[in-house]
Amino acid sequence: MTNYLEKTQTALDKVKISPPDPSFHNKQAQDFYSMAQAYFNDAQHFFDEGDYVNAFACVNYAHGWLDAGARLGLFDVGGDGQLFTLSE
């Protein structure tokens, strides 16, 4: 389980918001990142409580938000196709 948390923490640290501020897409990117961070925080909490099922679910939601943002071009991830699911 810790490897999933570490991988998602690495992804959170790597993400850079792509659209300029102020713009509608910047606001979307900020929202996607906020959702990913919130789910990651929940995953950490559940993990610390020994609730590994909910921790696993939350870390997957967190990474899903990051993948979606990367694929939509809201995040610059430096072309990292190992941590993120990028578009073709």
C-alpha positions in Angstrom: 0.0 0.0 0.0 2.8 2.4 0.8 4.1 2.1 -2.8 0.8 3.5 -4.1 0.9 6.4 -1.6 4.6 7.1 -2.5 3.8 7.0 -6.3 0.9 9.4 -6.0 2.9 11.8 -3.7 5.6 11.8 -6.4 2.9 12.6 -9.0 1.5 15.4 -6.9 4.9 16.9 -6.5 5.6 16.7 -10.2 2.4 18.4 -11.5 2.7 22.0 -12.7 -0.4 24.0 -13.6 -0.3 24.6 -17.4 -2.9 27.3 -18.2 -2.1 30.9 -17.3 -3.6 32.7 -14.4 -6.2 34.2 -14.7 -8.0 31.9 -17.0 -10.9 29.5 -16.9 -8.6 26.6 -17.6 -6.3 27.6 -14.8 -9.3 27.5 -12.4 -10.1 24.0 -13.7 -6.5 22.9 -13.2 -6.5 24.2 -9.6 -9.8 22.4 -9.0 -8.4 19.1 -10.3 -5.3 19.5 -8.2 -7.3 20.3 -5.1 -9.5 17.2 -5.6 -6.4 15.0 -6.0 -4.8 16.5 -2.9 -8.0 16.0 -0.9 -8.3 12.4 -1.9 -4.6 11.8 -1.2 -5.0 13.3 2.3 -8.0 11.0 2.9 -5.9 8.1 1.7 -3.2 9.0 4.2 -5.7 9.3 7.0 -7.3 5.9 6.2 -3.9 4.3 5.9 -2.9 5.7 9.3 -6.1 4.3 10.8 -5.5 0.8 9.3 -8.4 1.1 6.9 -6.5 -0.1 3.9 -9.5 -0.7 1.6 -10.6 3.0 1.8 -7.0 4.1 1.7 -6.5 2.2 -1.6 -9.8 3.6 -3.0 -8.8 7.2 -2.1 -5.3 6.9 -3.5 -6.7 5.6 -6.8 -9.2 8.5 -7.0 -6.3 10.9 -6.3 -4.2 9.6 -9.0 -7.2 9.5 -11.4 -7.7 13.2 -10.9 -4.0 13.8 -11.8 -4.2 11.5 -14.8 -7.3 13.3 -16.1 -5.7 16.7 -15.6 -2.5 15.6 -17.4 -4.5 14.1 -20.3 -6.6 17.2 -20.7 -3.5 19.4 -20.7 -4.3 21.1 -17.5 -1.1 19.9 -16.0 2.5 19.9 -17.3 4.0 16.6 -16.2 7.1 16.8 -18.3 6.0 14.1 -20.7 6.1 11.5 -17.9 4.2 8.5 -19.2 5.3 6.3 -16.3 3.5 8.3 -13.6 0.7 9.6 -15.8 -1.7 8.4 -18.5 -0.9 10.8 -21.3 -2.9 11.4 -24.5 -1.4 10.1 -27.8 
